[in-house]
């Protein structure tokens, strides 16, 4: 089969953030120092080569960009300063834009104006809905569930969750089709998809691959980065579960005592989110480590919106406990507006999608491995049966 060459691929990846691709002469130092590369996944060198030769289709079928967790070792050791770590990040942005059948991801990654406009439109839409549809404004005491009936907020959460899941899962299905549809792959039995599920669950829950990434920088330093990332993820998942499944318990006008689980679970989630976003934002601002030296607009938007969502959520709780009705209602609307903007823009189309695609890529690698083992076993049994 003839391989079609895309002469614009090199420039396209530069637009997604791979600014120093021209400096790479494919020496392989990046792969040699990478703690995650192995014989089956010789990245970043292989990806750099595919970009340089314009192999768009082969890049589309590649899983290697998602196996990279961007520690920065490869960029630090590159003799040409080609920043292969950032090239891998640019490739992930490029792939997200290809998985997304709506075309929105591409616009958001390539234009800060699109990114900001999308966020503002969502926020204004939420504020507009509340301006016309809010409940009675009680001013002699805080009655949040009267101003914003919890059953309507719960319904809105479920509808939005369903829509976002549709976009995210259909994009993930395209990713799986391309990665598993590589030429030469054996037929994949259903059992392989089932048996590989623990691979996804474990990596999704523990983010354990971060601990193997960046060993050249010191195990203690990398463990801190892994732990910070894990804390951030745990805070997000905790808040997600509270809002989606326990909203009637979490959004209440009753003030529970401090020892009640409703209080300390919510405070843990908020503290974890604040800690994670602040630590990562400081790192990106200082630019001391390789991983923090290059930030796209979507990277900053992700952190800023998540931080503001958490901060306004805490302010709602503070004003509610203080007994300030108007402040509670106003900040609550702002909180939902920011949260909706973060979810709608970032989850299926932006930076958050890494949260799904990375463990899903490891799941697909496991599926492929199981399929190849099954095919080899069948091949060995065939002569015996004959």
FIDREN-506381 format. One record per residue (C-alpha): z, x, y; residue in three letters; residue number from 1. Coordinates in steps of 0.1 Angstrom, whole numbers. Layout:
<rs>
(r (Z, X, Y), "ALA", NUM)
...
</rs>
This chain:
<rs>
(r (0, 0, 0), "UNK", 1)
(r (-10, 13, 34), "UNK", 2)
(r (18, 20, 59), "UNK", 3)
(r (12, 6, 94), "UNK", 4)
(r (24, 29, 122), "UNK", 5)
(r (39, 15, 153), "UNK", 6)
(r (32, 39, 181), "UNK", 7)
(r (56, 21, 204), "UNK", 8)
(r (86, 23, 181), "UNK", 9)
(r (99, 55, 196), "UNK", 10)
(r (99, 42, 232), "UNK", 11)
(r (113, 9, 220), "UNK", 12)
(r (143, 26, 204), "UNK", 13)
(r (148, 45, 236), "UNK", 14)
(r (150, 12, 255), "UNK", 15)
(r (178, 1, 231), "UNK", 16)
(r (198, 32, 239), "UNK", 17)
(r (183, 62, 220), "UNK", 18)
(r (177, 81, 252), "UNK", 19)
(r (175, 116, 236), "UNK", 20)
(r (152, 110, 206), "UNK", 21)
(r (126, 134, 220), "UNK", 22)
(r (149, 163, 214), "UNK", 23)
(r (152, 158, 176), "UNK", 24)
(r (132, 182, 154), "UNK", 25)
(r (146, 167, 122), "UNK", 26)
(r (165, 198, 111), "UNK", 27)
(r (190, 177, 90), "UNK", 28)
(r (222, 191, 106), "UNK", 29)
(r (233, 155, 114), "UNK", 30)
(r (231, 145, 77), "UNK", 31)
(r (248, 177, 66), "UNK", 32)
(r (279, 170, 87), "UNK", 33)
(r (281, 132, 82), "UNK", 34)
(r (311, 123, 60), "UNK", 35)
(r (295, 90, 50), "UNK", 36)
(r (260, 103, 40), "UNK", 37)
(r (252, 109, 4), "UNK", 38)
(r (221, 114, -18), "UNK", 39)
(r (212, 78, -17), "UNK", 40)
(r (218, 74, 20), "UNK", 41)
(r (206, 105, 39), "UNK", 42)
(r (213, 93, 74), "UNK", 43)
(r (210, 99, 103), "UNK", 44)
(r (180, 122, 95), "UNK", 45)
(r (160, 96, 75), "UNK", 46)
(r (164, 71, 103), "UNK", 47)
(r (154, 96, 130), "UNK", 48)
(r (123, 104, 110), "UNK", 49)
(r (113, 68, 106), "UNK", 50)
(r (116, 63, 143), "UNK", 51)
(r (96, 94, 151), "UNK", 52)
(r (67, 84, 128), "UNK", 53)
(r (67, 48, 139), "UNK", 54)
(r (76, 33, 105), "UNK", 55)
(r (87, -1, 118), "UNK", 56)
(r (85, -19, 84), "UNK", 57)
(r (104, 8, 66), "UNK", 58)
(r (130, 7, 93), "UNK", 59)
(r (133, -30, 89), "UNK", 60)
(r (140, -27, 52), "UNK", 61)
(r (166, 0, 58), "UNK", 62)
(r (203, -5, 52), "UNK", 63)
(r (214, 30, 64), "UNK", 64)
(r (220, 21, 100), "UNK", 65)
(r (247, -3, 89), "UNK", 66)
(r (264, 24, 67), "UNK", 67)
(r (269, 45, 98), "UNK", 68)
(r (302, 38, 117), "UNK", 69)
(r (294, 61, 146), "UNK", 70)
(r (322, 87, 146), "UNK", 71)
(r (300, 111, 167), "UNK", 72)
(r (302, 141, 144), "UNK", 73)
(r (264, 142, 141), "UNK", 74)
(r (259, 142, 179), "UNK", 75)
(r (286, 168, 184), "UNK", 76)
(r (270, 192, 159), "UNK", 77)
(r (233, 185, 168), "UNK", 78)
(r (218, 219, 179), "UNK", 79)
(r (193, 201, 201), "UNK", 80)
(r (216, 176, 218), "UNK", 81)
(r (195, 147, 204), "UNK", 82)
(r (225, 124, 199), "UNK", 83)
(r (216, 110, 165), "UNK", 84)
(r (248, 89, 165), "UNK", 85)
(r (236, 70, 196), "UNK", 86)
(r (201, 68, 180), "UNK", 87)
(r (218, 50, 150), "UNK", 88)
(r (236, 27, 174), "UNK", 89)
(r (203, 20, 192), "UNK", 90)
(r (187, 13, 158), "UNK", 91)
(r (214, -13, 150), "UNK", 92)
(r (207, -30, 183), "UNK", 93)
(r (170, -30, 175), "UNK", 94)
(r (177, -45, 140), "UNK", 95)
(r (200, -72, 154), "UNK", 96)
(r (172, -82, 177), "UNK", 97)
(r (148, -84, 147), "UNK", 98)
(r (172, -103, 125), "UNK", 99)
(r (176, -129, 153), "UNK", 100)
(r (147, -153, 150), "UNK", 101)
(r (155, -169, 184), "UNK", 102)
(r (146, -137, 204), "UNK", 103)
(r (178, -140, 225), "UNK", 104)
(r (194, -108, 211), "UNK", 105)
(r (165, -87, 223), "UNK", 106)
(r (167, -101, 258), "UNK", 107)
(r (205, -97, 259), "UNK", 108)
(r (203, -61, 247), "UNK", 109)
(r (175, -50, 270), "UNK", 110)
(r (186, -67, 302), "UNK", 111)
(r (220, -67, 318), "UNK", 112)
(r (208, -95, 340), "UNK", 113)
(r (201, -117, 310), "UNK", 114)
(r (235, -108, 296), "UNK", 115)
(r (254, -117, 328), "UNK", 116)
(r (233, -149, 334), "UNK", 117)
(r (239, -162, 298), "UNK", 118)
(r (276, -157, 302), "UNK", 119)
(r (277, -174, 336), "UNK", 120)
(r (256, -203, 324), "UNK", 121)
(r (280, -210, 295), "UNK", 122)
(r (311, -207, 317), "UNK", 123)
(r (296, -231, 343), "UNK", 124)
(r (287, -255, 316), "UNK", 125)
(r (323, -256, 303), "UNK", 126)
(r (337, -260, 338), "UNK", 127)
(r (312, -288, 345), "UNK", 128)
(r (322, -307, 313), "UNK", 129)
(r (358, -305, 323), "UNK", 130)
(r (350, -316, 359), "UNK", 131)
(r (336, -349, 346), "UNK", 132)
(r (353, -355, 312), "UNK", 133)
(r (389, -343, 316), "UNK", 134)
(r (418, -367, 310), "UNK", 135)
(r (445, -378, 335), "UNK", 136)
(r (460, -351, 356), "UNK", 137)
(r (497, -354, 352), "UNK", 138)
(r (516, -334, 380), "UNK", 139)
(r (553, -342, 375), "UNK", 140)
(r (553, -322, 342), "UNK", 141)
(r (529, -302, 321), "UNK", 142)
(r (508, -325, 299), "UNK", 143)
(r (480, -303, 286), "UNK", 144)
(r (471, -326, 258), "UNK", 145)
(r (467, -354, 282), "UNK", 146)
(r (445, -334, 305), "UNK", 147)
(r (426, -319, 275), "UNK", 148)
(r (430, -341, 245), "UNK", 149)
(r (435, -318, 215), "UNK", 150)
(r (413, -339, 192), "UNK", 151)
(r (383, -335, 216), "UNK", 152)
(r (389, -297, 218), "UNK", 153)
(r (392, -295, 181), "UNK", 154)
(r (359, -314, 177), "UNK", 155)
(r (343, -291, 202), "UNK", 156)
(r (355, -261, 183), "UNK", 157)
(r (341, -274, 150), "UNK", 158)
(r (307, -283, 165), "UNK", 159)
(r (304, -249, 182), "UNK", 160)
(r (316, -231, 151), "UNK", 161)
(r (290, -249, 131), "UNK", 162)
(r (262, -241, 155), "UNK", 163)
(r (272, -204, 158), "UNK", 164)
(r (276, -201, 120), "UNK", 165)
(r (240, -215, 116), "UNK", 166)
(r (225, -189, 139), "UNK", 167)
(r (246, -160, 125), "UNK", 168)
(r (241, -169, 88), "UNK", 169)
(r (203, -175, 92), "UNK", 170)
(r (200, -141, 108), "UNK", 171)
(r (221, -126, 80), "UNK", 172)
(r (197, -142, 55), "UNK", 173)
(r (168, -125, 72), "UNK", 174)
(r (186, -92, 70), "UNK", 175)
(r (193, -97, 32), "UNK", 176)
(r (157, -108, 26), "UNK", 177)
(r (143, -76, 42), "UNK", 178)
(r (168, -52, 27), "UNK", 179)
(r (166, -66, -8), "UNK", 180)
(r (129, -72, -5), "UNK", 181)
(r (120, -35, -5), "UNK", 182)
(r (90, -26, -26), "UNK", 183)
(r (100, -15, -61), "UNK", 184)
(r (133, -34, -63), "UNK", 185)
(r (139, -51, -96), "UNK", 186)
(r (144, -88, -99), "UNK", 187)
(r (180, -96, -88), "UNK", 188)
(r (201, -117, -112), "UNK", 189)
(r (224, -143, -97), "UNK", 190)
(r (253, -126, -114), "UNK", 191)
(r (248, -95, -91), "UNK", 192)
(r (253, -116, -60), "UNK", 193)
(r (285, -131, -74), "UNK", 194)
(r (299, -98, -88), "UNK", 195)
(r (294, -80, -55), "UNK", 196)
(r (314, -105, -34), "UNK", 197)
(r (347, -84, -36), "UNK", 198)
(r (328, -56, -19), "UNK", 199)
(r (322, -78, 11), "UNK", 200)
(r (357, -92, 12), "UNK", 201)
(r (375, -59, 9), "UNK", 202)
(r (354, -41, 35), "UNK", 203)
(r (356, -72, 58), "UNK", 204)
(r (394, -74, 56), "UNK", 205)
(r (403, -37, 56), "UNK", 206)
(r (375, -19, 76), "UNK", 207)
(r (383, 9, 52), "UNK", 208)
(r (350, 28, 58), "UNK", 209)
(r (362, 38, 92), "UNK", 210)
(r (388, 60, 76), "UNK", 211)
(r (361, 81, 59), "UNK", 212)
(r (341, 84, 91), "UNK", 213)
(r (346, 114, 115), "UNK", 214)
(r (367, 136, 93), "UNK", 215)
(r (355, 167, 113), "UNK", 216)
(r (375, 153, 142), "UNK", 217)
(r (408, 154, 122), "UNK", 218)
(r (422, 129, 98), "UNK", 219)
(r (450, 118, 121), "UNK", 220)
(r (426, 110, 150), "UNK", 221)
(r (403, 90, 128), "UNK", 222)
(r (431, 71, 112), "UNK", 223)
(r (443, 61, 147), "UNK", 224)
(r (408, 48, 155), "UNK", 225)
(r (406, 29, 122), "UNK", 226)
(r (441, 14, 128), "UNK", 227)
(r (432, 4, 163), "UNK", 228)
(r (400, -13, 151), "UNK", 229)
(r (419, -30, 123), "UNK", 230)
(r (446, -43, 147), "UNK", 231)
(r (419, -57, 170), "UNK", 232)
(r (402, -74, 140), "UNK", 233)
(r (435, -88, 128), "UNK", 234)
(r (443, -102, 162), "UNK", 235)
(r (409, -119, 164), "UNK", 236)
(r (411, -134, 129), "UNK", 237)
(r (446, -146, 135), "UNK", 238)
(r (436, -164, 167), "UNK", 239)
(r (405, -178, 151), "UNK", 240)
(r (425, -193, 122), "UNK", 241)
(r (451, -208, 147), "UNK", 242)
(r (424, -223, 169), "UNK", 243)
(r (400, -236, 142), "UNK", 244)
(r (425, -248, 115), "UNK", 245)
(r (458, -252, 133), "UNK", 246)
(r (449, -263, 168), "UNK", 247)
(r (471, -294, 168), "UNK", 248)
(r (501, -272, 159), "UNK", 249)
(r (491, -244, 183), "UNK", 250)
(r (480, -264, 214), "UNK", 251)
(r (511, -286, 220), "UNK", 252)
(r (531, -298, 250), "UNK", 253)
(r (563, -292, 230), "UNK", 254)
(r (580, -259, 237), "UNK", 255)
(r (591, -243, 205), "UNK", 256)
(r (620, -219, 203), "UNK", 257)
(r (611, -182, 203), "UNK", 258)
(r (618, -178, 166), "UNK", 259)
(r (593, -205, 156), "UNK", 260)
(r (562, -190, 139), "UNK", 261)
(r (540, -209, 163), "UNK", 262)
(r (553, -185, 191), "UNK", 263)
(r (554, -151, 174), "UNK", 264)
(r (521, -156, 155), "UNK", 265)
(r (504, -164, 187), "UNK", 266)
(r (520, -135, 205), "UNK", 267)
(r (510, -111, 178), "UNK", 268)
(r (474, -122, 181), "UNK", 269)
(r (474, -118, 218), "UNK", 270)
(r (492, -84, 217), "UNK", 271)
(r (467, -71, 191), "UNK", 272)
(r (437, -82, 211), "UNK", 273)
(r (451, -68, 244), "UNK", 274)
(r (459, -35, 227), "UNK", 275)
(r (426, -31, 210), "UNK", 276)
(r (404, -40, 240), "UNK", 277)
(r (424, -18, 264), "UNK", 278)
(r (424, 12, 241), "UNK", 279)
(r (386, 10, 234), "UNK", 280)
(r (379, 3, 271), "UNK", 281)
(r (399, 34, 282), "UNK", 282)
(r (380, 55, 257), "UNK", 283)
(r (346, 43, 270), "UNK", 284)
(r (357, 49, 306), "UNK", 285)
(r (370, 84, 299), "UNK", 286)
(r (340, 94, 277), "UNK", 287)
(r (360, 122, 260), "UNK", 288)
(r (348, 115, 225), "UNK", 289)
(r (312, 114, 213), "UNK", 290)
(r (315, 77, 203), "UNK", 291)
(r (325, 68, 238), "UNK", 292)
(r (299, 87, 258), "UNK", 293)
(r (271, 61, 256), "UNK", 294)
(r (278, 24, 263), "UNK", 295)
(r (253, -4, 266), "UNK", 296)
(r (260, -34, 289), "UNK", 297)
(r (267, -55, 258), "UNK", 298)
(r (294, -31, 247), "UNK", 299)
(r (313, -36, 280), "UNK", 300)
(r (306, -73, 280), "UNK", 301)
(r (322, -77, 246), "UNK", 302)
(r (354, -59, 256), "UNK", 303)
(r (357, -75, 291), "UNK", 304)
(r (352, -111, 278), "UNK", 305)
(r (376, -106, 249), "UNK", 306)
(r (402, -91, 272), "UNK", 307)
(r (399, -119, 297), "UNK", 308)
(r (400, -145, 270), "UNK", 309)
(r (433, -131, 258), "UNK", 310)
(r (447, -126, 293), "UNK", 311)
(r (439, -162, 304), "UNK", 312)
(r (454, -175, 271), "UNK", 313)
(r (486, -157, 279), "UNK", 314)
(r (486, -171, 315), "UNK", 315)
(r (482, -206, 302), "UNK", 316)
(r (512, -201, 280), "UNK", 317)
(r (532, -186, 309), "UNK", 318)
(r (524, -214, 333), "UNK", 319)
(r (531, -240, 306), "UNK", 320)
(r (566, -225, 299), "UNK", 321)
(r (572, -223, 337), "UNK", 322)
(r (564, -260, 341), "UNK", 323)
(r (535, -256, 365), "UNK", 324)
(r (510, -283, 357), "UNK", 325)
(r (481, -276, 380), "UNK", 326)
(r (481, -239, 373), "UNK", 327)
(r (482, -246, 335), "UNK", 328)
(r (453, -270, 337), "UNK", 329)
(r (432, -248, 359), "UNK", 330)
(r (437, -216, 339), "UNK", 331)
(r (432, -235, 307), "UNK", 332)
(r (397, -245, 318), "UNK", 333)
(r (389, -209, 328), "UNK", 334)
(r (403, -197, 295), "UNK", 335)
(r (380, -220, 275), "UNK", 336)
(r (350, -212, 297), "UNK", 337)
(r (354, -174, 291), "UNK", 338)
(r (362, -179, 254), "UNK", 339)
(r (331, -201, 249), "UNK", 340)
(r (309, -175, 267), "UNK", 341)
(r (323, -148, 245), "UNK", 342)
(r (317, -168, 213), "UNK", 343)
(r (282, -181, 222), "UNK", 344)
(r (268, -149, 236), "UNK", 345)
(r (285, -123, 215), "UNK", 346)
(r (290, -137, 180), "UNK", 347)
(r (255, -145, 168), "UNK", 348)
(r (235, -125, 193), "UNK", 349)
(r (256, -95, 205), "UNK", 350)
(r (281, -69, 197), "UNK", 351)
(r (304, -91, 175), "UNK", 352)
(r (276, -95, 149), "UNK", 353)
(r (285, -59, 137), "UNK", 354)
(r (316, -75, 124), "UNK", 355)
(r (295, -94, 98), "UNK", 356)
(r (265, -71, 93), "UNK", 357)
(r (285, -40, 84), "UNK", 358)
(r (305, -54, 54), "UNK", 359)
(r (274, -75, 45), "UNK", 360)
(r (253, -43, 43), "UNK", 361)
(r (278, -28, 19), "UNK", 362)
(r (277, -61, -1), "UNK", 363)
(r (239, -58, -3), "UNK", 364)
(r (241, -22, -14), "UNK", 365)
(r (264, -33, -42), "UNK", 366)
(r (240, -61, -51), "UNK", 367)
(r (211, -37, -53), "UNK", 368)
(r (232, -13, -74), "UNK", 369)
(r (241, -40, -99), "UNK", 370)
(r (205, -52, -101), "UNK", 371)
(r (193, -17, -108), "UNK", 372)
(r (219, -12, -135), "UNK", 373)
(r (210, -46, -151), "UNK", 374)
(r (173, -36, -150), "UNK", 375)
(r (181, -2, -166), "UNK", 376)
(r (202, -19, -193), "UNK", 377)
(r (173, -43, -201), "UNK", 378)
(r (149, -14, -203), "UNK", 379)
(r (171, 3, -229), "UNK", 380)
(r (175, -29, -250), "UNK", 381)
(r (137, -36, -250), "UNK", 382)
(r (127, -8, -275), "UNK", 383)
(r (156, -17, -297), "UNK", 384)
(r (146, -53, -299), "UNK", 385)
(r (110, -43, -307), "UNK", 386)
</rs>
